[in-house]
Structures are given as structure tokens and as C-alpha cells.
Amino acid sequence: MKIAVLGTGGGARAHIAKLAELGHEVHVGTRDPKATLARTEPDLMGTPPYRQFLAEHPGTGLHTFGDAAAEGDLVINGIDGHNAVAALSAIADQLAGKTLIDYAVPYVYNPDVEHPWPTPWGTMPVLDPCDSDSLGERIQRALPRTKVVKAFVTQEQDTVVDPKAVGGGDHTMFVAGEDADARRQVTDLLTSYGWDDVLDLGGIVAARGMEMYAHMHSAIGFALGFGTHFGVKVVR
């Protein structure tokens, strides 16, 4: 397939590398390709500059968000939650009729608020929207011609592309969206990644629960030790 990945952070890079390994034609999007390639220092999370990643993964290229989306038959959103709606709305025409997989979490960071959990931003972020709405729903409302599927959001993306690295793969991934065919398309991609247990949650409203789980995932992660990868399993 021709698959577009929007974003160049650590999560996006995990998908870029795995998709290329599986033989897909990958088109990577960023807001400003020249600026992205000009960076020479790691970001706040310690992620090396993208130019280094590109040198190690030749052939993936780098485009604007719009140009990458136009090339992809399937699109993966790795744009941060705070900027996702605006950035995706600006390329609505290029996304029309396509399945868009969204794994963004709508975090809002406030470095002035103290919190006992250490993060690179000095605080544990809050979710906005939360409870009565979700980022996934907002993206779907902003892109009525696009089939938005919320997925990948309950795991680190390194684990999403390599589920068997945790517990031999015996854990659960979730998908939610208004279009049943789009959910099946995303399930097929997850199966190619190695997932055996994909739970279809139905409509995009289920994105609320997936996004709110981010706080629980952080709590478990800090309890186990930051950097420890783990999964959740629905036993039924």
C-alpha cells in the first residue's frame, strides 16, 4: 500500500520503519520539511534529529503534510494532540475519502503546575477535551469526508508495531470509528504488525475512553519504571 505518516516524532518513526520493512510505500509528512531537516539537536524527549533517522531509513522521503496525505491511500496521524485538528483541517481535501488512523492524545502541558511525577515538561498534563468529547471525535467532525479510526493510542508506538515484544503479544489493541470497513482496514494493518487480539469498540465515541486511559497508562508506567513497556489484556 501507499501509506502516509504525518509527523516525525518517535511514534511516527516507529510506524515509518515498520511499514517500510513490510514493503509499503511510505510518504512522511511534516509541517516544514526544510526546518525539520535543519534540526541538529534532539527534542525534549531525547529523540535524535530526523535527518539522522532519514539517513538510516533511505527511501521514505519527507513532504509537507498535504503532499504526504495526497500520496497515501491510508494515513496515520502522528501530529501532537494540541495541533492535530488545525493541521488536519488544513489538508481536508487531501484526506477526503481516505481512512485516517489517529493515535494522538489531547494533552495540555502546564509547566507552572507542580506534580510528583517527573516529565520533560515538569508536570503531568491534563486532557482537553475529556469525558464529554474526544480528540478523535473533533477530528471526525472537522473532516466529515474522512473515515477517522481511533487506534494505537493505548500503547507506546514501539509496542504497536511490535506487539510480541511484550508478553509474547498476548495483549489487546482497540479500534473505534464510524465506518466499519475502515475499522477492518485498520485491524488488517494491526494483524500485519503482529496483533492477535484486536477489539472493535464500534463508533468514534469510544475514543473518549481510549484517550482518557492515557492517564492510567502513565500511572502504570511510572509504577513499573519509566521506559518499561507493557500491555493491557481484555480477558473474556
N, C-alpha and C positions, 0 to 999 in steps of 0.2 A: 504494500500500500504506500501511498504518498501521505505522510503524516507530518503535520506542523506542530512544533512545540514552541509555545510562546513563553519566553523567559530564559534566562541564562544562569540562574542560581543553582545551588547544589541539587535541589529536587529535579529541576528541569534537566540537568546534566545526567542524572541517573536514567531518565527516560530516553534522552538522546542516545546515550551509549548503548542501552539495551535494544532500542528499536533498530539501530544500525547493525547491531550484532545479529538480530533476527532477519535482516535482509530488507528492511523497509527503506524507502527513500525519505530521508528526514530533512525537513526545512525548519530552521531555527529562527525565531523572531525576537527582536529586541527593539526598544524604543528608538535608539540611535546607534546603529551599528558602528559608526566611527568612534563614538565615545566609549562604547563597550570594549572595542579592540584597543583603545588607547590606554585603558586602565592597566597599571603595572603593580598595584598593591592588592593584597587580599581584602575582602569585605569584612564587616563586623563579625561574621560567623567564622572567619578564617578561611573562606573559600578562595582558592587561588584565582587570579585574573583569568577571564575567559580565553584570552589569546593563548594561554598555556594549555587549556583544555582543547582548544581547536587544533593546536599543533599535534596533540596526542590522538585526535579523532578527525583526521582529514576527510573531506568529502561531505561533511554535514553543513558547511556554509553558514552564513549569517545574513539575515534580511531584516527589514522593518517588520513590525507586527503585521501590517496589512499585506505585504508581499508574501510573507511566510504563510499566512492564513489562506491567501488566494491559491497557493500551490497545494495545500493539503486537502485530501479527501476526508480526513479525520483530524481534529485539532485538540491539542492538550493545553489547557490554560495553566501556566506556571507563574502568572503575574501575581504579585502580592495582593492580598485581600483589600487593602486600603485603596488601591488604584485600579482594581480589576474592572469595575463597572464602567468607569470613564474610558479606560483604554480599549475595552472590547466594544463599547458603543461606537467608538470612532472608526471601527472596521466592520461595522454591522453588515455591509454589503458583501464583503469577502467571506463572512461566516454564514451567510444565508443558505439554508438548505442542508447544512452540514451538522454533524454531531460534534459538540464541544464538551470535552471532559473537563470538569472544574474540580480542582483539589485545593483551592485557596481557602484559607481560614480568615475571617474578618477581624483580625486582631487590631487593636488600637493601643499604641505604646505611649506611656506617660512616664518619662524618666524622673519626674519630680515626686512620684509616689514610691515610698519605700516598701519593699516586700522581702520576706525571709528567703525566698528562692532566688538565687543568683541567675541573672541572664545577661547577655551582652548589652541590654538596654537598661539594666539596673532595676527592672520592675517586671512583675508578671502582668501581661497585657489583659485588657478586658475585651469582650466580644461586642461588636456593634455592626450589624443587628444581632439580636439574640432573642430567643424564646418565641416572639410573635412574628418573626420574619427570619430570613436567612440570606446569606450572600448568594447562594445558588438560586433562590427564588428571584432575587433582584436582578441577577444576570439574565434569567429567563424572561423576566418582564421587559428588560432593556433590549432583548434580542428575540422578538416573537417569531422570527423566521428561522431561528436556530434551534436545534434539538439539544438542550443542555442536559447533561448527565452528571450528577454529583457522585464522585468516586475517588478512591485513592486517599481520602482525607483522614482516615483513621489510622494511618501508618506513616512512618518515615518513608520517603520515596525510594530510598535504597532497599527497603524491605518490600515495597510494592513491586519492584522489578525483579526481586529475588526472594520470593516468599519462603523457599525452602531453607534459607539461611537461618530461620527462626523455627525451632520445634519441628524440623523436617517438613515445614509447610502446613502443619496441622493448625491453622487458624483461619479466621473468617474475614472476607472483604465484602463491602457493601456497595450497591449501586442504587441510584434513585433518579427518576426523571419522568417527564410526561409521556415520552414516546417509547413504546415497548420495543420497537425494532432497534432504536438507539441504545437502549439498555442491553439488549442482546449483543449488539456490536461491541460494546464496552466489555461485556462478560467474555466474549471471544478473545479480546485483546488480553484480558487478565488470565485467561486459560493459557494463552501463548506465553505469558510471563511465568506460568507455573502454578497458578492458583487452582486448587481443587474444590474450595468451598467459597462460592460467591453467592451472597444472599441478596435477592432483589427486593428492595423495600417499597417499590411502587413509585408514586408520584414525587415530584420535586420537593414537596413539603417536608419529606423525610430528611432533607438537607439540614434542617434545624437541629435534629438530634446528632447528626454526624459532626456538624461544626461545633456544637456545644461539648461533644466528647473530647475536644481538644484539651480542655482543662483537666479532665480525668487522665488523659494520656500523659500530660505533663506531670501530674502528681505521681503517677506510677513510675514515670521515667526518673524523676528526682529520687524516689524511694529506692529504686534499683541501682541508681548511679547514673549520672548524666552520660549519655553516649551508649547506654545499654539498649540494644534492640530487642523488642518483644512484640507479641501479637495478642489479639483477643479472639476467643473462640465462643461461638454460639452453640451450646450443647442442646440438642433437641432429638 
